[in-house]
């Protein structure tokens, strides 16, 4: 295809390319061409060229857009990317190969062999394509998280929620992350809080949590490997803010939260509820507070994400008085 273009010395090519993109003049549907001395950068119209530049007309090849995963396979599989690993609920070798082709940053493709299961809520996987590993480094909001998907639970889908909670943290707070995992709440919050207490009973999660504190150059995280039931009495009235991110079982630990919460402490309580029964979560929280001689002030109930048809992962934000 013939098009107007800007002819520039190769030494200034990148500078001109950026400037043409900035002013909306470069035709990105065409490939830039070159010879020994010059680049020829296609533009929509010669009148758009910056003053003093050499404008000519050349023949250009069209940019070939890479095929999408749907175009390659004929359907669009469900998957998520964690670090440099793509994870599918199920899949085949063909799907794995297609994902590697489309996502150049992906080095391994996994398919789940089981649901989230067991005491530590982990999954078993098989490798569909790429490197033979389940360990990666995931980046989120400027933080790095080393993790092994087969040894720890991790969900990138809570990134926005983690950022929301971290933004509420004040500099003098002590925050207790009751089910810390590899630290996606703890690490981000530790950049804002005075002190973070991170608890988890999965030894592999604790291993990666310690590694992640070091990766992010954080020295204000106290890591405890234990069940919250066993340590709550030792942390009595120490928390200005508590994170209860264990949606299926968090209600079993509300008594512990009441023990660890300072007066006026904020609690972020996660649960799985049908859309018409959010008030049941509040009822449970109030009953436990009363049993512990405390009252609560509800700050809000938020739908974090859909979990199943007409069912949601929710967060109840409340103060313990």
ROTORSE-428941 format. One record per residue (C-alpha): residue number from 1; x, y, z. Coordinates in steps of 0.2 Angstrom, whole numbers, plus 5000, padded with zeros to 4 digits. Layout:
node k = NUM&c1 = X&c2 = Y&c3 = Z $
...
***
This chain:
node k = 1&c1 = 5000&c2 = 5000&c3 = 5000 $
node k = 2&c1 = 5007&c2 = 5017&c3 = 4995 $
node k = 3&c1 = 5007&c2 = 5030&c3 = 5009 $
node k = 4&c1 = 5014&c2 = 5047&c3 = 5014 $
node k = 5&c1 = 5028&c2 = 5045&c3 = 5026 $
node k = 6&c1 = 5042&c2 = 5054&c3 = 5036 $
node k = 7&c1 = 5060&c2 = 5050&c3 = 5030 $
node k = 8&c1 = 5071&c2 = 5052&c3 = 5045 $
node k = 9&c1 = 5089&c2 = 5046&c3 = 5049 $
node k = 10&c1 = 5090&c2 = 5030&c3 = 5058 $
node k = 11&c1 = 5099&c2 = 5039&c3 = 5073 $
node k = 12&c1 = 5083&c2 = 5049&c3 = 5076 $
node k = 13&c1 = 5070&c2 = 5036&c3 = 5071 $
node k = 14&c1 = 5064&c2 = 5032&c3 = 5088 $
node k = 15&c1 = 5062&c2 = 5050&c3 = 5093 $
node k = 16&c1 = 5052&c2 = 5054&c3 = 5078 $
node k = 17&c1 = 5041&c2 = 5038&c3 = 5080 $
node k = 18&c1 = 5036&c2 = 5043&c3 = 5097 $
node k = 19&c1 = 5033&c2 = 5061&c3 = 5092 $
node k = 20&c1 = 5022&c2 = 5055&c3 = 5078 $
node k = 21&c1 = 5012&c2 = 5043&c3 = 5089 $
node k = 22&c1 = 5010&c2 = 5057&c3 = 5102 $
node k = 23&c1 = 5002&c2 = 5069&c3 = 5089 $
node k = 24&c1 = 4991&c2 = 5056&c3 = 5081 $
node k = 25&c1 = 5000&c2 = 5056&c3 = 5064 $
node k = 26&c1 = 5008&c2 = 5039&c3 = 5063 $
node k = 27&c1 = 4998&c2 = 5026&c3 = 5053 $
node k = 28&c1 = 5001&c2 = 5011&c3 = 5065 $
node k = 29&c1 = 4992&c2 = 4999&c3 = 5053 $
node k = 30&c1 = 5007&c2 = 5000&c3 = 5041 $
node k = 31&c1 = 5025&c2 = 4993&c3 = 5044 $
node k = 32&c1 = 5039&c2 = 5005&c3 = 5046 $
node k = 33&c1 = 5052&c2 = 5002&c3 = 5032 $
node k = 34&c1 = 5071&c2 = 5006&c3 = 5031 $
node k = 35&c1 = 5086&c2 = 5006&c3 = 5021 $
node k = 36&c1 = 5105&c2 = 5008&c3 = 5026 $
node k = 37&c1 = 5103&c2 = 5026&c3 = 5032 $
node k = 38&c1 = 5084&c2 = 5030&c3 = 5034 $
node k = 39&c1 = 5068&c2 = 5025&c3 = 5042 $
node k = 40&c1 = 5052&c2 = 5028&c3 = 5033 $
node k = 41&c1 = 5038&c2 = 5031&c3 = 5045 $
node k = 42&c1 = 5020&c2 = 5030&c3 = 5038 $
node k = 43&c1 = 5008&c2 = 5044&c3 = 5042 $
node k = 44&c1 = 4990&c2 = 5047&c3 = 5038 $
node k = 45&c1 = 4993&c2 = 5063&c3 = 5028 $
node k = 46&c1 = 5008&c2 = 5073&c3 = 5023 $
node k = 47&c1 = 5000&c2 = 5089&c3 = 5031 $
node k = 48&c1 = 5002&c2 = 5080&c3 = 5048 $
node k = 49&c1 = 5021&c2 = 5079&c3 = 5047 $
node k = 50&c1 = 5031&c2 = 5091&c3 = 5059 $
node k = 51&c1 = 5038&c2 = 5106&c3 = 5051 $
node k = 52&c1 = 5055&c2 = 5104&c3 = 5043 $
node k = 53&c1 = 5054&c2 = 5085&c3 = 5041 $
node k = 54&c1 = 5056&c2 = 5076&c3 = 5024 $
node k = 55&c1 = 5040&c2 = 5069&c3 = 5018 $
node k = 56&c1 = 5039&c2 = 5057&c3 = 5004 $
node k = 57&c1 = 5028&c2 = 5043&c3 = 4997 $
node k = 58&c1 = 5033&c2 = 5025&c3 = 4999 $
node k = 59&c1 = 5025&c2 = 5007&c3 = 4997 $
node k = 60&c1 = 5022&c2 = 4999&c3 = 5014 $
node k = 61&c1 = 5017&c2 = 4982&c3 = 5020 $
node k = 62&c1 = 5002&c2 = 4981&c3 = 5031 $
node k = 63&c1 = 5005&c2 = 4976&c3 = 5050 $
node k = 64&c1 = 4999&c2 = 4958&c3 = 5052 $
node k = 65&c1 = 4988&c2 = 4957&c3 = 5068 $
node k = 66&c1 = 4992&c2 = 4942&c3 = 5078 $
node k = 67&c1 = 4977&c2 = 4930&c3 = 5079 $
node k = 68&c1 = 4967&c2 = 4929&c3 = 5095 $
node k = 69&c1 = 4966&c2 = 4913&c3 = 5105 $
node k = 70&c1 = 4948&c2 = 4912&c3 = 5099 $
node k = 71&c1 = 4953&c2 = 4913&c3 = 5081 $
node k = 72&c1 = 4966&c2 = 4900&c3 = 5083 $
node k = 73&c1 = 4955&c2 = 4887&c3 = 5092 $
node k = 74&c1 = 4938&c2 = 4891&c3 = 5086 $
node k = 75&c1 = 4932&c2 = 4895&c3 = 5103 $
node k = 76&c1 = 4938&c2 = 4905&c3 = 5118 $
node k = 77&c1 = 4943&c2 = 4895&c3 = 5133 $
node k = 78&c1 = 4942&c2 = 4902&c3 = 5151 $
node k = 79&c1 = 4959&c2 = 4905&c3 = 5159 $
node k = 80&c1 = 4969&c2 = 4917&c3 = 5170 $
node k = 81&c1 = 4987&c2 = 4922&c3 = 5170 $
node k = 82&c1 = 4997&c2 = 4922&c3 = 5186 $
node k = 83&c1 = 5015&c2 = 4928&c3 = 5183 $
node k = 84&c1 = 5021&c2 = 4919&c3 = 5168 $
node k = 85&c1 = 5009&c2 = 4904&c3 = 5170 $
node k = 86&c1 = 4992&c2 = 4902&c3 = 5162 $
node k = 87&c1 = 4979&c2 = 4892&c3 = 5172 $
node k = 88&c1 = 4964&c2 = 4884&c3 = 5164 $
node k = 89&c1 = 4950&c2 = 4875&c3 = 5174 $
node k = 90&c1 = 4952&c2 = 4861&c3 = 5160 $
node k = 91&c1 = 4961&c2 = 4860&c3 = 5143 $
node k = 92&c1 = 4971&c2 = 4850&c3 = 5130 $
node k = 93&c1 = 4988&c2 = 4851&c3 = 5123 $
node k = 94&c1 = 4981&c2 = 4861&c3 = 5108 $
node k = 95&c1 = 4974&c2 = 4874&c3 = 5120 $
node k = 96&c1 = 4991&c2 = 4875&c3 = 5129 $
node k = 97&c1 = 5001&c2 = 4877&c3 = 5113 $
node k = 98&c1 = 4989&c2 = 4891&c3 = 5107 $
node k = 99&c1 = 4991&c2 = 4900&c3 = 5124 $
node k = 100&c1 = 5009&c2 = 4900&c3 = 5122 $
node k = 101&c1 = 5008&c2 = 4907&c3 = 5105 $
node k = 102&c1 = 4996&c2 = 4921&c3 = 5109 $
node k = 103&c1 = 5004&c2 = 4926&c3 = 5126 $
node k = 104&c1 = 5023&c2 = 4928&c3 = 5123 $
node k = 105&c1 = 5026&c2 = 4931&c3 = 5142 $
node k = 106&c1 = 5018&c2 = 4914&c3 = 5147 $
node k = 107&c1 = 5030&c2 = 4900&c3 = 5149 $
node k = 108&c1 = 5019&c2 = 4887&c3 = 5156 $
node k = 109&c1 = 5001&c2 = 4882&c3 = 5154 $
node k = 110&c1 = 4992&c2 = 4872&c3 = 5168 $
node k = 111&c1 = 4975&c2 = 4863&c3 = 5169 $
node k = 112&c1 = 4967&c2 = 4860&c3 = 5185 $
node k = 113&c1 = 4965&c2 = 4842&c3 = 5190 $
node k = 114&c1 = 4955&c2 = 4845&c3 = 5206 $
node k = 115&c1 = 4944&c2 = 4859&c3 = 5214 $
node k = 116&c1 = 4952&c2 = 4869&c3 = 5228 $
node k = 117&c1 = 4953&c2 = 4856&c3 = 5242 $
node k = 118&c1 = 4960&c2 = 4851&c3 = 5258 $
node k = 119&c1 = 4965&c2 = 4860&c3 = 5274 $
node k = 120&c1 = 4976&c2 = 4872&c3 = 5264 $
node k = 121&c1 = 4964&c2 = 4875&c3 = 5250 $
node k = 122&c1 = 4976&c2 = 4870&c3 = 5236 $
node k = 123&c1 = 4974&c2 = 4862&c3 = 5219 $
node k = 124&c1 = 4982&c2 = 4849&c3 = 5209 $
node k = 125&c1 = 4987&c2 = 4853&c3 = 5191 $
node k = 126&c1 = 4994&c2 = 4845&c3 = 5175 $
node k = 127&c1 = 5006&c2 = 4853&c3 = 5163 $
node k = 128&c1 = 4998&c2 = 4856&c3 = 5146 $
node k = 129&c1 = 5013&c2 = 4865&c3 = 5138 $
node k = 130&c1 = 5029&c2 = 4874&c3 = 5141 $
node k = 131&c1 = 5041&c2 = 4873&c3 = 5156 $
node k = 132&c1 = 5039&c2 = 4859&c3 = 5169 $
node k = 133&c1 = 5035&c2 = 4870&c3 = 5184 $
node k = 134&c1 = 5021&c2 = 4877&c3 = 5195 $
node k = 135&c1 = 5031&c2 = 4891&c3 = 5203 $
node k = 136&c1 = 5031&c2 = 4909&c3 = 5197 $
node k = 137&c1 = 5032&c2 = 4927&c3 = 5202 $
node k = 138&c1 = 5017&c2 = 4937&c3 = 5201 $
node k = 139&c1 = 5016&c2 = 4956&c3 = 5201 $
node k = 140&c1 = 5002&c2 = 4967&c3 = 5208 $
node k = 141&c1 = 5001&c2 = 4985&c3 = 5212 $
node k = 142&c1 = 5020&c2 = 4987&c3 = 5212 $
node k = 143&c1 = 5023&c2 = 4972&c3 = 5223 $
node k = 144&c1 = 5031&c2 = 4955&c3 = 5219 $
node k = 145&c1 = 5024&c2 = 4938&c3 = 5225 $
node k = 146&c1 = 5034&c2 = 4922&c3 = 5223 $
node k = 147&c1 = 5022&c2 = 4907&c3 = 5224 $
node k = 148&c1 = 5019&c2 = 4889&c3 = 5219 $
node k = 149&c1 = 5001&c2 = 4886&c3 = 5213 $
node k = 150&c1 = 5001&c2 = 4868&c3 = 5218 $
node k = 151&c1 = 5007&c2 = 4872&c3 = 5236 $
node k = 152&c1 = 4997&c2 = 4887&c3 = 5240 $
node k = 153&c1 = 4981&c2 = 4896&c3 = 5237 $
node k = 154&c1 = 4981&c2 = 4912&c3 = 5227 $
node k = 155&c1 = 4969&c2 = 4922&c3 = 5217 $
node k = 156&c1 = 4973&c2 = 4937&c3 = 5206 $
node k = 157&c1 = 4954&c2 = 4941&c3 = 5205 $
node k = 158&c1 = 4955&c2 = 4950&c3 = 5222 $
node k = 159&c1 = 4968&c2 = 4962&c3 = 5216 $
node k = 160&c1 = 4956&c2 = 4977&c3 = 5216 $
node k = 161&c1 = 4949&c2 = 4972&c3 = 5233 $
node k = 162&c1 = 4966&c2 = 4971&c3 = 5240 $
node k = 163&c1 = 4970&c2 = 4988&c3 = 5234 $
node k = 164&c1 = 4954&c2 = 4995&c3 = 5241 $
node k = 165&c1 = 4958&c2 = 4988&c3 = 5259 $
node k = 166&c1 = 4976&c2 = 4994&c3 = 5258 $
node k = 167&c1 = 4971&c2 = 5012&c3 = 5254 $
node k = 168&c1 = 4961&c2 = 5013&c3 = 5270 $
node k = 169&c1 = 4976&c2 = 5008&c3 = 5281 $
node k = 170&c1 = 4983&c2 = 5022&c3 = 5291 $
node k = 171&c1 = 5002&c2 = 5024&c3 = 5295 $
node k = 172&c1 = 5000&c2 = 5020&c3 = 5314 $
node k = 173&c1 = 4990&c2 = 5005&c3 = 5312 $
node k = 174&c1 = 4994&c2 = 4987&c3 = 5317 $
node k = 175&c1 = 4985&c2 = 4976&c3 = 5305 $
node k = 176&c1 = 4982&c2 = 4957&c3 = 5308 $
node k = 177&c1 = 4980&c2 = 4947&c3 = 5292 $
node k = 178&c1 = 4972&c2 = 4931&c3 = 5300 $
node k = 179&c1 = 4974&c2 = 4920&c3 = 5284 $
node k = 180&c1 = 4988&c2 = 4928&c3 = 5275 $
node k = 181&c1 = 4993&c2 = 4915&c3 = 5263 $
node k = 182&c1 = 5009&c2 = 4921&c3 = 5253 $
node k = 183&c1 = 5005&c2 = 4939&c3 = 5258 $
node k = 184&c1 = 4994&c2 = 4948&c3 = 5245 $
node k = 185&c1 = 4985&c2 = 4958&c3 = 5258 $
node k = 186&c1 = 5000&c2 = 4959&c3 = 5270 $
node k = 187&c1 = 5013&c2 = 4964&c3 = 5258 $
node k = 188&c1 = 5003&c2 = 4979&c3 = 5250 $
node k = 189&c1 = 4997&c2 = 4984&c3 = 5268 $
node k = 190&c1 = 5014&c2 = 4984&c3 = 5275 $
node k = 191&c1 = 5019&c2 = 4998&c3 = 5264 $
node k = 192&c1 = 5007&c2 = 5009&c3 = 5273 $
node k = 193&c1 = 5005&c2 = 5002&c3 = 5290 $
node k = 194&c1 = 5016&c2 = 5003&c3 = 5306 $
node k = 195&c1 = 5016&c2 = 4984&c3 = 5309 $
node k = 196&c1 = 5007&c2 = 4969&c3 = 5301 $
node k = 197&c1 = 5005&c2 = 4952&c3 = 5309 $
node k = 198&c1 = 5003&c2 = 4938&c3 = 5296 $
node k = 199&c1 = 4996&c2 = 4922&c3 = 5301 $
node k = 200&c1 = 4994&c2 = 4906&c3 = 5291 $
node k = 201&c1 = 4995&c2 = 4887&c3 = 5295 $
node k = 202&c1 = 5001&c2 = 4881&c3 = 5278 $
node k = 203&c1 = 5020&c2 = 4879&c3 = 5280 $
node k = 204&c1 = 5022&c2 = 4882&c3 = 5261 $
node k = 205&c1 = 5012&c2 = 4898&c3 = 5262 $
node k = 206&c1 = 5023&c2 = 4904&c3 = 5277 $
node k = 207&c1 = 5039&c2 = 4900&c3 = 5267 $
node k = 208&c1 = 5033&c2 = 4910&c3 = 5252 $
node k = 209&c1 = 5027&c2 = 4924&c3 = 5264 $
node k = 210&c1 = 5044&c2 = 4926&c3 = 5271 $
node k = 211&c1 = 5052&c2 = 4926&c3 = 5254 $
node k = 212&c1 = 5040&c2 = 4939&c3 = 5248 $
node k = 213&c1 = 5043&c2 = 4951&c3 = 5263 $
node k = 214&c1 = 5061&c2 = 4950&c3 = 5258 $
node k = 215&c1 = 5057&c2 = 4952&c3 = 5239 $
node k = 216&c1 = 5048&c2 = 4968&c3 = 5243 $
node k = 217&c1 = 5061&c2 = 4974&c3 = 5256 $
node k = 218&c1 = 5049&c2 = 4975&c3 = 5271 $
node k = 219&c1 = 5054&c2 = 4973&c3 = 5289 $
node k = 220&c1 = 5038&c2 = 4977&c3 = 5298 $
node k = 221&c1 = 5029&c2 = 4960&c3 = 5295 $
node k = 222&c1 = 5028&c2 = 4948&c3 = 5309 $
node k = 223&c1 = 5025&c2 = 4930&c3 = 5302 $
node k = 224&c1 = 5016&c2 = 4917&c3 = 5312 $
node k = 225&c1 = 5014&c2 = 4899&c3 = 5307 $
node k = 226&c1 = 4999&c2 = 4893&c3 = 5317 $
node k = 227&c1 = 4980&c2 = 4892&c3 = 5317 $
node k = 228&c1 = 4972&c2 = 4908&c3 = 5322 $
node k = 229&c1 = 4963&c2 = 4898&c3 = 5336 $
node k = 230&c1 = 4979&c2 = 4895&c3 = 5344 $
node k = 231&c1 = 4987&c2 = 4912&c3 = 5344 $
node k = 232&c1 = 4972&c2 = 4924&c3 = 5346 $
node k = 233&c1 = 4974&c2 = 4925&c3 = 5365 $
node k = 234&c1 = 4992&c2 = 4930&c3 = 5363 $
node k = 235&c1 = 4987&c2 = 4945&c3 = 5351 $
node k = 236&c1 = 4973&c2 = 4951&c3 = 5363 $
node k = 237&c1 = 4967&c2 = 4969&c3 = 5359 $
node k = 238&c1 = 4982&c2 = 4972&c3 = 5347 $
node k = 239&c1 = 4973&c2 = 4974&c3 = 5330 $
node k = 240&c1 = 4968&c2 = 4991&c3 = 5323 $
node k = 241&c1 = 4962&c2 = 4982&c3 = 5308 $
node k = 242&c1 = 4959&c2 = 4964&c3 = 5304 $
node k = 243&c1 = 4958&c2 = 4955&c3 = 5288 $
node k = 244&c1 = 4947&c2 = 4939&c3 = 5287 $
node k = 245&c1 = 4949&c2 = 4933&c3 = 5270 $
node k = 246&c1 = 4943&c2 = 4915&c3 = 5272 $
node k = 247&c1 = 4926&c2 = 4916&c3 = 5263 $
node k = 248&c1 = 4920&c2 = 4898&c3 = 5267 $
node k = 249&c1 = 4925&c2 = 4897&c3 = 5285 $
node k = 250&c1 = 4929&c2 = 4915&c3 = 5292 $
node k = 251&c1 = 4913&c2 = 4914&c3 = 5303 $
node k = 252&c1 = 4922&c2 = 4900&c3 = 5313 $
node k = 253&c1 = 4935&c2 = 4913&c3 = 5318 $
node k = 254&c1 = 4924&c2 = 4928&c3 = 5322 $
node k = 255&c1 = 4927&c2 = 4924&c3 = 5341 $
node k = 256&c1 = 4946&c2 = 4926&c3 = 5338 $
node k = 257&c1 = 4943&c2 = 4942&c3 = 5329 $
node k = 258&c1 = 4933&c2 = 4949&c3 = 5344 $
node k = 259&c1 = 4948&c2 = 4944&c3 = 5355 $
node k = 260&c1 = 4961&c2 = 4952&c3 = 5344 $
node k = 261&c1 = 4952&c2 = 4968&c3 = 5340 $
node k = 262&c1 = 4956&c2 = 4984&c3 = 5349 $
node k = 263&c1 = 4941&c2 = 4996&c3 = 5353 $
node k = 264&c1 = 4935&c2 = 5004&c3 = 5336 $
node k = 265&c1 = 4946&c2 = 4992&c3 = 5326 $
node k = 266&c1 = 4940&c2 = 4989&c3 = 5308 $
node k = 267&c1 = 4937&c2 = 4971&c3 = 5302 $
node k = 268&c1 = 4936&c2 = 4966&c3 = 5284 $
node k = 269&c1 = 4926&c2 = 4950&c3 = 5284 $
node k = 270&c1 = 4924&c2 = 4939&c3 = 5269 $
node k = 271&c1 = 4910&c2 = 4927&c3 = 5265 $
node k = 272&c1 = 4901&c2 = 4918&c3 = 5251 $
node k = 273&c1 = 4882&c2 = 4922&c3 = 5251 $
node k = 274&c1 = 4867&c2 = 4921&c3 = 5240 $
node k = 275&c1 = 4862&c2 = 4938&c3 = 5234 $
node k = 276&c1 = 4846&c2 = 4938&c3 = 5245 $
node k = 277&c1 = 4855&c2 = 4933&c3 = 5261 $
node k = 278&c1 = 4868&c2 = 4946&c3 = 5265 $
node k = 279&c1 = 4859&c2 = 4951&c3 = 5281 $
node k = 280&c1 = 4863&c2 = 4933&c3 = 5287 $
node k = 281&c1 = 4881&c2 = 4937&c3 = 5288 $
node k = 282&c1 = 4877&c2 = 4953&c3 = 5298 $
node k = 283&c1 = 4867&c2 = 4942&c3 = 5310 $
node k = 284&c1 = 4881&c2 = 4930&c3 = 5313 $
node k = 285&c1 = 4893&c2 = 4944&c3 = 5316 $
node k = 286&c1 = 4882&c2 = 4953&c3 = 5328 $
node k = 287&c1 = 4878&c2 = 4936&c3 = 5338 $
node k = 288&c1 = 4897&c2 = 4933&c3 = 5340 $
node k = 289&c1 = 4900&c2 = 4951&c3 = 5345 $
node k = 290&c1 = 4887&c2 = 4950&c3 = 5359 $
node k = 291&c1 = 4894&c2 = 4933&c3 = 5365 $
node k = 292&c1 = 4910&c2 = 4942&c3 = 5367 $
node k = 293&c1 = 4903&c2 = 4958&c3 = 5376 $
node k = 294&c1 = 4906&c2 = 4968&c3 = 5360 $
node k = 295&c1 = 4895&c2 = 4978&c3 = 5348 $
node k = 296&c1 = 4898&c2 = 4982&c3 = 5330 $
node k = 297&c1 = 4896&c2 = 4997&c3 = 5319 $
node k = 298&c1 = 4893&c2 = 4991&c3 = 5301 $
node k = 299&c1 = 4903&c2 = 5002&c3 = 5288 $
node k = 300&c1 = 4896&c2 = 4993&c3 = 5273 $
node k = 301&c1 = 4894&c2 = 4977&c3 = 5263 $
node k = 302&c1 = 4902&c2 = 4975&c3 = 5246 $
node k = 303&c1 = 4900&c2 = 4963&c3 = 5232 $
node k = 304&c1 = 4918&c2 = 4958&c3 = 5229 $
node k = 305&c1 = 4915&c2 = 4946&c3 = 5214 $
node k = 306&c1 = 4902&c2 = 4934&c3 = 5208 $
node k = 307&c1 = 4905&c2 = 4916&c3 = 5215 $
node k = 308&c1 = 4891&c2 = 4906&c3 = 5207 $
node k = 309&c1 = 4874&c2 = 4910&c3 = 5199 $
node k = 310&c1 = 4865&c2 = 4922&c3 = 5211 $
node k = 311&c1 = 4879&c2 = 4920&c3 = 5224 $
node k = 312&c1 = 4893&c2 = 4932&c3 = 5228 $
node k = 313&c1 = 4910&c2 = 4933&c3 = 5237 $
node k = 314&c1 = 4906&c2 = 4948&c3 = 5249 $
node k = 315&c1 = 4915&c2 = 4959&c3 = 5261 $
node k = 316&c1 = 4907&c2 = 4966&c3 = 5277 $
node k = 317&c1 = 4917&c2 = 4980&c3 = 5284 $
node k = 318&c1 = 4913&c2 = 4984&c3 = 5302 $
node k = 319&c1 = 4920&c2 = 4991&c3 = 5317 $
node k = 320&c1 = 4921&c2 = 4982&c3 = 5334 $
node k = 321&c1 = 4916&c2 = 4994&c3 = 5348 $
***
